[in-house]
């Protein structure tokens, strides 16, 4: 039985409508490990008011060597169930790419799974400041892609080097922060950085980055944060892609 993580009438994410960063496909990365895990996350999101999900499994050569085939297979397994249980819920898939040489190879081959159109979700190391990251973003832009930088508030090396935020933001990328960060899931520093980026008006997209149902308490905490409330007045990529 799926646990009642939130009240069925709370709709705390209804104004967001679309989650564009979520590790919900069963058994292909460090997110949902099986179909039951996936359905628990989806049920909680549905009751919170989400009506469209873009699943974004990791693609990273040294950890998660996913392909369009492996992702599509997991998506098919999941949507066979969800299409019947939640007929008004749309689930699509893309990927969260780790910016490295393997990603550049995929770029050269044109083997990219975008969020939609030319928008591509990309991340870098959480612990180390990889100096080539801006160059990879520039290469994406040259090839016609719009980088959506996943969870910049979580890059610890950037916390001590705030100029990195300026440098990346000046490339005209989209900063996507995690709802979990606003709820304190990763600690006070990450929450502070998320709130600071919101305050600066540098946020263009929101994603939950949910991996497991136990994290949902932080979604509820985020919904009670005034900074999350302030995002309701901003035109986010979520709203643009919701109608696609």
C-alpha positions in Angstrom: 0.0 0.0 0.0 1.3 3.5 -0.9 1.8 5.6 2.3 -0.3 8.8 2.7 2.6 11.2 2.6 0.4 14.3 2.0 -3.2 15.0 2.4 -5.2 14.1 -0.7 -6.7 17.6 -1.0 -3.5 19.7 -0.3 -2.5 20.3 -3.9 0.7 22.0 -2.7 2.3 21.8 -6.2 -0.8 22.6 -8.3 0.5 26.0 -9.4 3.7 24.3 -10.6 1.9 21.6 -12.5 4.9 20.1 -14.1 8.0 18.4 -12.5 10.9 18.5 -15.0 13.5 16.8 -12.9 12.7 13.5 -11.2 14.3 10.0 -10.9 11.1 8.1 -11.1 11.7 5.4 -13.8 12.1 2.0 -12.2 15.5 0.3 -11.8 17.7 2.3 -14.1 19.6 4.8 -11.8 19.8 5.7 -8.1 16.1 6.7 -8.0 13.1 4.4 -7.9 14.4 0.9 -7.6 11.3 -0.9 -8.7 7.8 -0.2 -9.9 6.3 0.1 -6.4 8.9 2.8 -5.6 7.9 4.6 -8.8 4.2 4.5 -8.1 4.7 5.8 -4.6 6.4 8.9 -5.9 3.8 9.4 -8.6 0.9 9.0 -6.3 2.3 11.6 -3.9 3.0 14.0 -6.8 -0.5 13.5 -8.2 -2.1 14.3 -4.9 0.0 17.3 -4.7 -1.4 18.6 -7.9 1.3 17.6 -10.5 -0.2 16.6 -13.8 2.9 16.3 -16.0 6.2 14.7 -15.2 9.4 14.6 -17.2 11.4 11.7 -15.9 15.2 12.5 -16.0 17.3 9.4 -15.3 21.0 9.9 -15.0 23.3 9.4 -18.1 26.9 9.2 -16.9 29.4 6.9 -18.4 31.1 5.9 -15.1 27.9 5.2 -13.2 24.7 5.1 -15.2 25.2 4.1 -18.8 21.6 4.6 -19.8 20.5 4.8 -23.4 17.3 5.8 -25.1 16.5 2.1 -25.3 16.9 1.5 -21.6 15.1 4.6 -20.6 12.2 3.9 -23.0 11.9 0.4 -21.7 11.6 1.6 -18.1 9.1 4.4 -19.2 7.0 1.8 -21.0 6.8 -0.4 -17.9 5.8 2.5 -15.8 3.2 4.1 -18.1 1.5 0.8 -18.8 0.3 1.2 -15.2 0.0 5.0 -14.8 -2.0 5.6 -18.0 -4.8 3.5 -16.6 -4.6 4.7 -13.0 -4.0 8.4 -13.7 -5.5 9.1 -17.1 -5.0 12.8 -16.8 -1.3 12.5 -15.9 1.3 12.8 -18.6 4.7 11.2 -18.1 7.5 11.8 -20.6 11.2 11.2 -20.4 14.4 13.0 -21.0 17.8 12.6 -19.2 20.0 14.4 -16.7 23.4 14.4 -18.3 26.7 14.7 -16.5 28.9 17.2 -18.3 32.0 15.2 -19.4 33.7 13.8 -22.4 31.0 11.1 -22.9 28.4 13.8 -23.0 30.4 15.7 -25.6 30.4 12.5 -27.7 26.7 12.2 -27.4 26.4 15.9 -28.4 28.5 15.3 -31.5 26.4 12.3 -32.5 23.2 14.2 -31.8 22.0 11.5 -29.5 20.5 13.7 -26.9 17.2 13.4 -25.0 16.0 16.9 -24.3 13.4 18.0 -21.8 11.6 19.5 -24.8 12.7 21.2 -27.9 16.3 22.2 -27.4 16.3 22.4 -23.6 18.7 19.9 -22.1 19.2 19.1 -18.4 22.9 19.0 -17.5 24.8 18.7 -14.2 28.4 18.9 -13.0 30.2 17.6 -9.9 28.6 18.3 -6.5 32.0 18.3 -4.8 34.6 19.6 -7.3 34.8 22.7 -9.4 35.3 21.2 -12.8 36.8 24.1 -14.7 35.7 22.8 -18.1 32.0 23.0 -17.3 31.5 26.5 -18.8 33.2 25.3 -22.0 30.8 22.3 -22.3 27.9 24.7 -21.8 29.3 26.9 -24.5 29.6 23.9 -26.8 25.9 23.0 -26.1 24.9 26.5 -27.1 27.0 26.4 -30.3 25.1 23.3 -31.3 21.8 24.9 -30.8 20.9 23.6 -27.3 19.6 25.6 -24.3 21.4 24.3 -21.2 19.2 23.8 -18.1 21.7 23.7 -15.3 20.5 21.3 -12.6 20.6 22.3 -9.0 23.3 25.0 -9.0 22.6 25.5 -5.3 24.1 22.1 -4.6 27.6 22.6 -6.1 29.6 23.0 -2.9 32.8 24.2 -4.7 30.7 27.1 -6.1 29.7 28.2 -2.6 33.3 29.3 -2.0 33.7 30.7 -5.5 30.6 32.8 -6.1 32.1 34.2 -9.3 31.3 30.8 -10.8 27.6 31.5 -10.5 28.1 34.9 -12.2 30.1 33.2 -15.0 27.6 30.5 -15.7 24.6 32.8 -15.4 26.1 35.2 -18.0 26.0 32.4 -20.5 22.2 32.8 -20.6 21.5 29.3 -19.4 18.5 28.4 -17.2 19.2 27.7 -13.5 17.0 24.9 -12.2 16.8 24.6 -8.5 15.5 21.7 -6.5 12.3 22.0 -4.5 14.0 19.6 -2.0 16.7 22.3 -1.5 14.1 24.9 -0.5 12.8 22.4 2.0 16.2 21.8 3.6 16.8 18.3 2.3 20.5 18.8 1.7 21.3 21.1 4.6 21.2 24.8 5.5 23.9 25.9 3.1 22.1 24.4 0.0 18.8 25.9 1.2 20.5 29.3 1.7 22.0 29.2 -1.8 18.6 28.2 -3.3 16.9 31.1 -1.5 19.7 33.5 -2.6 19.3 32.5 -6.2 15.5 33.0 -6.0 16.1 36.4 -4.4 18.4 37.4 -7.2 15.8 36.5 -9.8 18.1 33.9 -11.4 15.7 30.9 -11.3 14.2 29.8 -14.5 13.0 26.3 -13.7 12.0 24.1 -10.7 12.4 20.4 -10.3 11.9 18.1 -7.3 14.9 15.8 -8.0 13.0 13.2 -6.0 14.7 9.8 -5.8 12.6 8.1 -3.1 9.3 8.6 -1.2 11.0 9.3 2.1 12.1 12.7 0.6 8.6 13.9 0.2 8.5 15.5 3.7 10.9 18.1 2.3 8.5 18.9 -0.6 5.9 19.8 2.1 8.5 21.8 4.0 9.4 23.7 0.8 5.8 24.5 0.1 5.7 26.3 3.5 8.8 28.4 2.7 8.0 32.0 1.6 10.7 31.8 -1.1 8.8 28.9 -2.7 5.6 31.0 -2.5 7.4 33.9 -4.3 8.1 31.6 -7.3 4.4 31.4 -8.1 4.6 34.8 -9.7 7.4 33.9 -12.0 7.0 32.4 -15.5 9.1 29.3 -15.2 10.1 26.8 -17.9 7.8 24.4 -16.1 4.8 26.4 -17.2 6.1 26.7 -20.8 6.6 22.9 -21.1 3.4 22.0 -19.4 1.4 22.8 -22.5 3.9 21.1 -24.9 
